[in-house]
Amino acid sequence: MVEEFYTTKVLPHSIKFYLPRTEGYMDVVKEIASKYRSMSLIEFDGYFEGKFEPEKYTRLEVHAEIMEVQQIIEYANKIRIKLKQNSIGLEVDNKLILVVKR
């Protein structure tokens, strides 16, 4: 009988960024990839901020073992500014958070 030894690791925290496909988008994706090392990307048409015409968005999802929610929100605000957006959405452990320009 052959036994295989393995370990498992559960990453309890999920972070999903909703990123518009605008100038600077790929820089944000590369930055997040280097920070978390793995992620999933799902592209979709978004109808945010009451707009009737769709825009291309990507949901970028990462998982983390340790997470500080306030730091994630501050990071999302930096992304919002970098992408020149009035608002940006993210989900932290399945709770939707909108970061909106004052």
Backbone as CSV, one residue per row, in Angstrom:
resi,resn,N_x,N_y,N_z,CA_x,CA_y,CA_z,C_x,C_y,C_z
1,MET,0.840,-1.175,0.000,0.000,0.000,0.000,0.889,1.243,0.000
2,VAL,0.606,2.168,-0.895,1.378,3.401,-1.002,0.613,4.517,-0.292
3,GLU,1.311,5.159,0.636,0.697,6.282,1.340,1.317,7.570,0.825
4,GLU,0.485,8.537,0.577,0.962,9.851,0.185,0.728,10.802,1.342
5,PHE,1.747,11.554,1.664,1.627,12.520,2.736,1.342,13.883,2.130
6,TYR,0.447,14.584,2.746,0.108,15.909,2.246,-0.398,16.770,3.398
7,THR,-0.407,18.041,3.151,-0.961,18.984,4.118,-1.994,19.836,3.394
8,THR,-2.880,20.395,4.160,-3.860,21.315,3.595,-3.771,22.638,4.337
9,LYS,-4.177,23.670,3.664,-4.169,24.988,4.268,-5.449,25.688,3.841
10,VAL,-6.181,26.191,4.800,-7.409,26.906,4.516,-7.136,28.395,4.671
11,LEU,-7.440,29.136,3.626,-7.309,30.587,3.671,-8.711,31.151,3.894
12,PRO,-8.999,31.603,5.108,-10.369,31.917,5.487,-10.939,33.223,4.942
13,HIS,-10.093,34.104,4.423,-10.580,35.413,4.006,-10.564,35.556,2.493
14,SER,-11.657,36.063,1.961,-11.810,36.287,0.533,-11.921,37.783,0.278
15,ILE,-11.179,38.265,-0.725,-11.236,39.676,-1.118,-11.484,39.712,-2.618
16,LYS,-12.546,40.412,-3.023,-12.892,40.536,-4.442,-12.904,42.023,-4.788
17,PHE,-12.078,42.403,-5.748,-12.033,43.776,-6.241,-12.786,43.826,-7.564
18,TYR,-13.630,44.823,-7.745,-14.338,45.030,-8.999,-13.637,46.170,-9.731
19,LEU,-12.835,45.822,-10.728,-11.958,46.780,-11.391,-12.449,47.111,-12.797
20,PRO,-12.584,48.401,-13.107,-12.921,48.773,-14.480,-11.716,48.574,-15.379
21,ARG,-11.973,48.194,-16.605,-10.882,47.975,-17.572,-10.477,49.312,-18.173
22,THR,-9.807,50.134,-17.380,-9.368,51.450,-17.818,-7.847,51.496,-17.828
23,GLU,-7.307,52.616,-18.264,-5.862,52.790,-18.287,-5.299,52.608,-16.879
24,GLY,-4.269,51.815,-16.756,-3.656,51.533,-15.467,-4.151,50.248,-14.823
25,TYR,-5.169,49.650,-15.414,-5.778,48.434,-14.873,-4.762,47.295,-14.726
26,MET,-3.958,47.064,-15.765,-3.005,45.947,-15.718,-1.929,46.167,-14.650
27,ASP,-1.562,47.400,-14.383,-0.593,47.677,-13.318,-1.162,47.257,-11.962
28,VAL,-2.455,47.521,-11.758,-3.115,47.127,-10.505,-3.148,45.603,-10.399
29,VAL,-3.497,44.925,-11.489,-3.547,43.455,-11.481,-2.174,42.879,-11.146
30,LYS,-1.124,43.406,-11.758,0.235,42.914,-11.490,0.640,43.157,-10.037
31,GLU,0.266,44.312,-9.500,0.592,44.643,-8.107,-0.093,43.680,-7.141
32,ILE,-1.374,43.407,-7.380,-2.113,42.489,-6.512,-1.559,41.074,-6.656
33,ALA,-1.228,40.667,-7.878,-0.664,39.328,-8.106,0.652,39.154,-7.361
34,SER,1.476,40.193,-7.344,2.753,40.072,-6.643,2.564,40.035,-5.126
35,LYS,1.504,40.663,-4.652,1.250,40.695,-3.208,0.643,39.380,-2.699
36,TYR,-0.311,38.816,-3.457,-1.035,37.627,-2.998,-0.592,36.344,-3.691
37,ARG,0.159,36.447,-4.775,0.733,35.322,-5.518,-0.255,34.520,-6.336
38,SER,-1.521,34.505,-5.985,-2.491,33.792,-6.805,-3.818,34.542,-6.757
39,MET,-4.567,34.394,-7.836,-5.834,35.105,-7.913,-6.668,34.487,-9.011
40,SER,-7.926,34.865,-9.051,-8.778,34.496,-10.173,-9.351,35.773,-10.758
41,LEU,-9.550,35.756,-12.064,-10.100,36.908,-12.774,-11.342,36.470,-13.532
42,ILE,-12.419,37.228,-13.391,-13.642,36.987,-14.143,-14.025,38.301,-14.795
43,GLU,-14.171,38.298,-16.116,-14.548,39.511,-16.835,-16.058,39.539,-17.029
44,PHE,-16.630,40.761,-16.944,-18.070,40.914,-17.137,-18.385,42.343,-17.562
45,ASP,-19.614,42.538,-18.053,-20.093,43.877,-18.360,-20.733,44.440,-17.098
46,GLY,-20.327,45.642,-16.703,-20.846,46.252,-15.487,-21.739,47.436,-15.790
47,TYR,-22.765,47.583,-14.976,-23.689,48.704,-15.094,-23.713,49.426,-13.748
48,PHE,-22.605,50.067,-13.414,-22.478,50.710,-12.121,-22.773,52.204,-12.225
49,GLU,-23.002,52.815,-11.099,-23.232,54.253,-10.983,-24.410,54.718,-11.843
50,GLY,-25.425,53.875,-11.995,-26.635,54.252,-12.717,-26.471,54.383,-14.215
51,LYS,-25.403,53.858,-14.781,-25.160,53.966,-16.220,-25.948,52.896,-16.973
52,PHE,-26.417,53.266,-18.167,-27.171,52.328,-18.988,-26.300,51.605,-20.000
53,GLU,-25.148,52.184,-20.310,-24.215,51.543,-21.229,-23.228,50.708,-20.421
54,PRO,-22.997,49.468,-20.822,-22.085,48.619,-20.042,-20.635,49.046,-20.191
55,GLU,-19.883,48.803,-19.160,-18.436,48.967,-19.193,-17.823,47.613,-18.872
56,LYS,-16.640,47.383,-19.400,-15.940,46.129,-19.115,-15.320,46.214,-17.728
57,TYR,-15.592,45.214,-16.921,-15.040,45.114,-15.577,-14.403,43.750,-15.402
58,THR,-13.545,43.655,-14.413,-12.971,42.379,-14.012,-13.145,42.231,-12.513
59,ARG,-13.621,41.067,-12.109,-13.646,40.747,-10.683,-12.368,39.984,-10.388
60,LEU,-11.534,40.579,-9.583,-10.252,39.986,-9.209,-10.410,39.465,-7.784
61,GLU,-10.239,38.169,-7.599,-10.441,37.556,-6.281,-9.138,36.960,-5.768
62,VAL,-8.844,37.276,-4.513,-7.686,36.708,-3.831,-8.156,36.170,-2.475
63,HIS,-7.339,35.324,-1.906,-7.626,34.758,-0.586,-6.429,34.991,0.318
64,ALA,-6.716,35.227,1.587,-5.641,35.536,2.529,-5.876,34.818,3.852
65,GLU,-4.786,34.520,4.513,-4.875,33.890,5.829,-5.128,34.944,6.903
66,ILE,-4.447,36.075,6.771,-4.586,37.176,7.719,-4.993,38.414,6.934
67,MET,-5.928,39.180,7.503,-6.403,40.345,6.774,-6.847,41.432,7.746
68,GLU,-6.486,42.666,7.436,-6.961,43.839,8.165,-7.911,44.584,7.240
69,VAL,-9.196,44.609,7.566,-10.207,45.179,6.690,-9.916,46.647,6.383
70,GLN,-9.560,47.429,7.378,-9.315,48.856,7.143,-8.155,49.065,6.162
71,GLN,-7.127,48.246,6.252,-6.007,48.359,5.313,-6.448,48.009,3.891
72,ILE,-7.321,47.021,3.757,-7.836,46.636,2.445,-8.669,47.780,1.863
73,ILE,-9.485,48.431,2.691,-10.304,49.554,2.228,-9.407,50.714,1.786
74,GLU,-8.379,51.014,2.562,-7.453,52.084,2.187,-6.728,51.743,0.883
75,TYR,-6.369,50.494,0.706,-5.727,50.054,-0.534,-6.696,50.202,-1.700
76,ALA,-7.959,49.832,-1.501,-8.961,49.977,-2.555,-9.128,51.448,-2.944
77,ASN,-9.056,52.347,-1.974,-9.159,53.771,-2.281,-7.976,54.220,-3.143
78,LYS,-6.779,53.710,-2.868,-5.615,54.039,-3.698,-5.821,53.533,-5.127
79,ILE,-6.414,52.353,-5.258,-6.716,51.816,-6.592,-7.729,52.732,-7.286
80,ARG,-8.759,53.150,-6.550,-9.779,54.047,-7.108,-9.139,55.305,-7.678
81,ILE,-8.233,55.897,-6.915,-7.551,57.118,-7.342,-6.666,56.830,-8.558
82,LYS,-5.921,55.732,-8.519,-5.020,55.378,-9.626,-5.792,55.176,-10.929
83,LEU,-6.983,54.583,-10.838,-7.793,54.318,-12.025,-8.731,55.476,-12.370
84,LYS,-8.625,56.568,-11.616,-9.414,57.788,-11.857,-10.915,57.506,-11.848
85,GLN,-11.370,56.827,-10.801,-12.781,56.465,-10.664,-13.424,57.250,-9.517
86,ASN,-14.731,57.474,-9.629,-15.475,58.105,-8.530,-15.734,57.109,-7.410
87,SER,-15.829,55.837,-7.771,-16.081,54.804,-6.764,-15.453,53.499,-7.218
88,ILE,-15.269,52.619,-6.262,-14.780,51.270,-6.562,-15.447,50.322,-5.568
89,GLY,-15.790,49.148,-6.049,-16.433,48.160,-5.201,-15.485,47.022,-4.876
90,LEU,-15.664,46.483,-3.678,-14.935,45.287,-3.286,-15.788,44.495,-2.319
91,GLU,-15.533,43.224,-2.252,-16.196,42.355,-1.280,-15.132,41.801,-0.360
92,VAL,-15.400,41.889,0.916,-14.516,41.305,1.919,-15.343,40.274,2.673
93,ASP,-14.966,39.026,2.552,-15.710,37.920,3.169,-17.202,38.018,2.843
94,ASN,-17.491,38.240,1.553,-18.853,38.299,1.005,-19.682,39.483,1.491
95,LYS,-19.045,40.534,1.970,-19.737,41.773,2.337,-19.298,42.846,1.348
96,LEU,-20.258,43.429,0.634,-19.954,44.439,-0.364,-19.605,45.762,0.304
97,ILE,-18.491,46.359,-0.123,-18.043,47.657,0.374,-17.840,48.552,-0.839
98,LEU,-18.416,49.739,-0.802,-18.204,50.723,-1.850,-17.333,51.837,-1.285
99,VAL,-16.262,52.140,-1.991,-15.386,53.240,-1.613,-15.689,54.354,-2.608
100,VAL,-16.244,55.460,-2.096,-16.746,56.529,-2.949,-16.012,57.833,-2.657
101,LYS,-15.667,58.546,-3.726,-15.047,59.861,-3.601,-16.008,60.811,-2.899
102,ARG,-15.490,61.629,-1.987,-16.349,62.608,-1.293,-16.718,63.734,-2.194
